[in-house]
Structure formats: C-alpha cells, structure tokens
Amino acid sequence: MSDTCNQTCSSCGDTCEDRKTERTDFFEKPNELSSIKKVIAVVSGKGGVGKSLVTSMLAVTMNRKGYNTAILDADVTGPSIPKAFGVHRENKGKEMSAYPPKSSTGIDIMSVNLLLEHDTDPVIWRGPIISNMVKQFWQDFVWTNVDYMFIDMPPGTGDVPLTVFQSIKVDGIIIVTSPQELVSMIVAKAVKMAQRMNVPILGLVENMSYFKCPSCNQEHKIFGESHIDQIATKYNIDVLARMPIDPKLAKVCDDGEIEFFEGSWFDHIDEILKNMEERK
Ligand SMILES: Nc1ncnc2c1ncn2[C@@H]1O[C@H](COP(=O)(O)OP(=O)(O)OP(=O)(O)O)[C@@H](O)[C@H]1O
C-alpha cells in the first residue's frame, strides 16, 4: 500500500495488492463536435515558476511544426495565456461563440479571461466552481481538429488540479520547476499526483535556470545551482529543457507577442509527443 493511501481505490492509479475496488473513470466527454487527439497537462508544484510561459512555448513550437494546437487555460485564478497571445474577446456583452478564439497564428485558446467583462477582474471562486469552469471549457466549446491540446493546470497539487485530472483524460504530463532548494519536494508531489492519476510523465522543464549576461556572455545561476539532473535520475524522468531567465521573454508575454519569439528549447518536443503511448 502506498504511504499516501487515502483508501479511495476507485480514483487511484497505483498498482497495489491491497486494491479493494477497480478504478472507475469519471472522465467527461468533450463536445460531440470536437476532435482532440492528444492532451498534455503542464503542471507545477507551486505558482510563479513559469508554467504558463512553458505551456505557451510548447503550443507555439508544435504549431510552428504544422500541428493543429490548442491551449485550455485551466489556471482559472491566474489566467495569463490570453495576454501572452494578445487574444481578446471581440464580442463582449454578446453570447460567446461555441468555437474558441484563435491566436494570430491559429492556436485555439480558451481561458476565463476571455469570459470576463474586464480582464483585470479577479476570479474569487472556490475549488469546485473552478473545476466546473474547466469542465465547461472542455465540454461546451467545439475544439476542431486539434492534434495537441496543452492544459495550463492550476498551480500546486491540491484539490483543483486533482479534480481537473479526474475529469479530463490527459495523455501526458510535463512538470515545470525552477532551480531552488524546495524543488525536490515539489517535484516529488507532482510525480506522486501523476502516478496516482495513472498518467505518464513526459519530462521536466527547468525554467529560470540561468541568466546569460549580454555583456560578458557568461551564465549566472540567479536562483542557485540546479538539482534537476539528480531529481530526474531519482524519479527516472527526462529533462526536456532548461530555459534561461530572459527579459525579452517577459516582454513578449506582456506585449501579447509570445508567438513571434524565436526560442529553440522545445524543438525536439514533437518526437517526444509523437512517441507518447496511447492511453486505453
Ligand atoms: N524564463 C523567463 N524569463 C523571463 N521572464 C519569465 C520567465 N519565465 C516566466 N517569466 C515571467 O514570470 C511571470 C510568471 O510566469 P508565468 O505566468 O508563466 O508563471 P506561472 O507558473 O504560470 O504562474 P502561476 O502558477 O502563478 O499562474 C510572467 O510575467 C512571465 O512572463
């Protein structure tokens, strides 16, 4: 029996001799007109490590490689995806179309910020309402011909991300971290969550790994030495990328121009996603 066992065998993905009942899936079906081939959740053990930025860069890279790509922004209380892409709701006050808005290069995007009257309005909702909102994004909108949908998950490993995992069938998880002491514990929690949900971990991304000085060209470890390789070995996960702190990245996010940023950190990601196993 796992040391984190809470006796809820029906929703647990662990292989365990003490299992009392078979796992029951309560996955919500997407809209009957939707076609979504693969769903990748981008998670972080804590907020502010750059999960939304990584989600955006992953979608931009796959879109550039010719795949139909979508982002479902499940980070309902800190929705930054529409801003990074410069996407706004055009018909405010009128009923929203059943099709998610597209970014300038054709990425389908849905986020709570596209439903709010003002995108500065705070979202002060409790967990169950947040997870219901995410389910509605999944079910009520028509996601047309999507090869890869990236879900920007709510930060942490608490109730809200767990509920999202239990309602949307995710094919793989990418964990985003930053090089700080707490990382080992935080990654451990994310790994346990993925195991519990029975979803394969595709790899780790270390964001804010270093800063490359434009004058001396040296790399400086602003947040300290990285422990990502030891952690990756410990959990038998691949390190997919190490992204630097780059003020140009922050600026393109602020200016809504993330799609036009040239970065090659995820150029190999199509191979990893193509080799993802089919989940039954
Ligand atoms: N590598 C980077 N270089 C420069 N700025 C970055 C980098 N990564 C993230 N940022 C900036 O840090 C801020 C937080 O990033 P982001 O919104 O992606 O984090 P998050 O993990 O999704 O946060 P939360 O979980 O709280 O929603 C943003 O303003 C973003 O532009």
The ligand as an SDF file (V2000), in Angstrom:
LIG
                    3D

 31 33  0  0  0  0  0  0  0  0999 V2000
   12.3430   32.3910  -18.2480 N   0  0  0  0  0  0  0  0  0  0  0  0
   11.7640   33.5510  -18.0070 C   0  0  0  0  0  0  0  0  0  0  0  0
   12.3890   34.7130  -18.2870 N   0  0  0  0  0  0  0  0  0  0  0  0
   11.7770   35.8930  -18.0340 C   0  0  0  0  0  0  0  0  0  0  0  0
   10.5540   36.0180  -17.5020 N   0  0  0  0  0  0  0  0  0  0  0  0
    9.8780   34.8920  -17.2110 C   0  0  0  0  0  0  0  0  0  0  0  0
   10.4480   33.6080  -17.4450 C   0  0  0  0  0  0  0  0  0  0  0  0
    9.5430   32.6740  -17.0460 N   0  0  0  0  0  0  0  0  0  0  0  0
    8.4750   33.3480  -16.5970 C   0  0  0  0  0  0  0  0  0  0  0  0
    8.6640   34.6750  -16.6900 N   0  0  0  0  0  0  0  0  0  0  0  0
    7.7200   35.7210  -16.2860 C   0  0  0  0  0  0  0  0  0  0  0  0
    7.3440   35.4480  -14.9290 O   0  0  0  0  0  0  0  0  0  0  0  0
    5.9490   35.6870  -14.7510 C   0  0  0  0  0  0  0  0  0  0  0  0
    5.2690   34.4280  -14.2360 C   0  0  0  0  0  0  0  0  0  0  0  0
    5.2910   33.4560  -15.2700 O   0  0  0  0  0  0  0  0  0  0  0  0
    4.0380   32.5080  -15.5660 P   0  0  0  0  0  0  0  0  0  0  0  0
    2.7630   33.2810  -15.5570 O   0  0  0  0  0  0  0  0  0  0  0  0
    4.3570   31.6990  -16.7640 O   0  0  0  0  0  0  0  0  0  0  0  0
    4.1350   31.6230  -14.2420 O   0  0  0  0  0  0  0  0  0  0  0  0
    3.1070   30.5270  -13.6990 P   0  0  0  0  0  0  0  0  0  0  0  0
    3.9330   29.4350  -13.1070 O   0  0  0  0  0  0  0  0  0  0  0  0
    2.1400   30.1380  -14.7550 O   0  0  0  0  0  0  0  0  0  0  0  0
    2.4050   31.3260  -12.5610 O   0  0  0  0  0  0  0  0  0  0  0  0
    1.0380   30.9160  -11.7860 P   0  0  0  0  0  0  0  0  0  0  0  0
    1.1530   29.4820  -11.4740 O   0  0  0  0  0  0  0  0  0  0  0  0
    1.0810   31.7940  -10.5750 O   0  0  0  0  0  0  0  0  0  0  0  0
   -0.0660   31.2140  -12.7470 O   0  0  0  0  0  0  0  0  0  0  0  0
    5.4120   36.1800  -16.0930 C   0  0  0  0  0  0  0  0  0  0  0  0
    5.3960   37.5740  -16.0890 O   0  0  0  0  0  0  0  0  0  0  0  0
    6.4230   35.6670  -17.0980 C   0  0  0  0  0  0  0  0  0  0  0  0
    6.4880   36.4730  -18.2530 O   0  0  0  0  0  0  0  0  0  0  0  0
  1  2  1  0
  2  3  1  0
  2  7  2  0
  3  4  2  0
  4  5  1  0
  5  6  2  0
  6  7  1  0
  6 10  1  0
  7  8  1  0
  8  9  2  0
  9 10  1  0
 10 11  1  0
 11 12  1  0
 11 30  1  0
 12 13  1  0
 13 14  1  0
 13 28  1  0
 14 15  1  0
 15 16  1  0
 16 17  2  0
 16 18  1  0
 16 19  1  0
 19 20  1  0
 20 21  2  0
 20 22  1  0
 20 23  1  0
 23 24  1  0
 24 25  2  0
 24 26  1  0
 24 27  1  0
 28 29  1  0
 28 30  1  0
 30 31  1  0
M  END
$$$$
